[in-house]
Amino acid sequence: MPGLYLAALLFSLAGVALTDARLKLAAWRDPRRTIIAVILGTVFFLIWDAVGIATGVFVKGDSPLLLGVDLAPHLPLEEPVFLIFLSYLALVLHGAAMRLRALRAGRRPVSGQGGESAV
C-alpha cells in the first residue's frame, strides 16, 4: 500500500505535536527556537544521509509502503519527513525530561518562553 509509511509518519508527528501543545514542551513553549533546532537537525541528518548514499552505505530498499517518489537517488520523499519527526520528537522528549527533572528537584516546571527556571 503505497504511502502508508508517510501516513504513519504524519500521524505520529501529529501525535507529538498534540502532546507538545498540551504540555508546552517545545514548539508551544518557544516556537522560534524549536523551528531552528528542527531545521538544523534535519539538515545535519540529510547531509549525513548524502554522505552515506555517496559512499554506498545507505541504499533505498524496495518497500511497497513508500510512495515511490525520490528526491535524489536512494533518498525517498519520506526521509526528510522522518528526519523532521525525529528532530521534533527529540526536542519534545528533552522538554519532558527537563520538566521531570525540575519536578523531582522540587522546583516549579518552566512555562512560557525563556530559559531554565531560576533556582
N, C-alpha and C positions, 0 to 999 in steps of 0.2 A: 504494500500500500504506500505509494509514493507520497512523501510529505508528512508522514506520521512522526518522524524524528523531529522535524521542525515544529510541528504542532505540540509535541511533548515539551520541547524547549520553551516555546512561548507560554504554554500553560504553567510550567514551572517558574518561569520568570514572573508571570503574573502573581503566582502564589508568594514568591519572595517579596514582590512589591507591596502586596496587601499586608504581609507581616510587617514590613518596614513602615507602611503608612500607619498601622495600628500602634506600633511600639516606638516609632520615630527613632530608628536605629542608624540610618544612613541618609538617604535622599530626603526624607521628610525632616531631618534634623539640620542638615547642611547640604542643600542641593548642589551648589556650585562645586564644593569640594568633592562630592560624590561623583558628579559628572566628569570632573577632571581625572579622578582616580580610575574610573571605569574606562575612560578613553585611553589613559596611559597603560593600564593593564592589558587592554585589548590590543593596542598597537605593539606592546612588548611581545605578547604571545603570537601575534601574526608574524612578527619578524622571526621569532623562534620557529614557527611553522615553516616560513620561507627557507630558512637555513636547513631545517630538517628535510624539506622537499628537495632542495638543491643537492643535498648530499645523499639522497636516496634512502634516508632513514624513515621518512613518513611517505606513505602512499595511500591513496584513497581506495578503500575496499569497494566491492560491488555489493551494495545493500539495497534491497527493494524499498527500504524505508526513507532513503534520500530522494529529494526532488529530481536530481539529475542535472542541476544547474551548477556549473563550475565557474568560480571567479577567476581561477588560474588552474594550470594543470595540478591535479591532486589536491585542490582546495575547493571543497564543496561550499555552497551557499550557507549551509548550516554551521560551518566552522566559526565565522565571526559572531554569529548569534550565540553559539555555545560559549565563546570567549567573553562576550558581554555578560552573559548569565553567570559565568564563573567569577568574573571580577566583582560583579554586584553582590553575589552571594557571599564572597569573602568579606566584603565591607559590612554587610548585614550581620554576619557571624561575629566579626570583630566588635561591632557595636553591641551585640548581645553579650559577648564575653566581658566587655568593659562595664556594662550595666551590672552583670552578676558580680563582678569584682567589687564594684562600688557598694552594692547591697551587702555583700559578705563583710566588707570592711566597716559597715555601719554608716556609710555616707549616703546622702541622698543622690540618686542617679542624676546624670546630666540630662537636662531637657532644653530644647530650643537650640539656637545656634551658639557656637563658641567652642572653646576647648574643654579640657577636663574640669571636673568640679574642684573647687578650692577645698583644701583640707584644713 
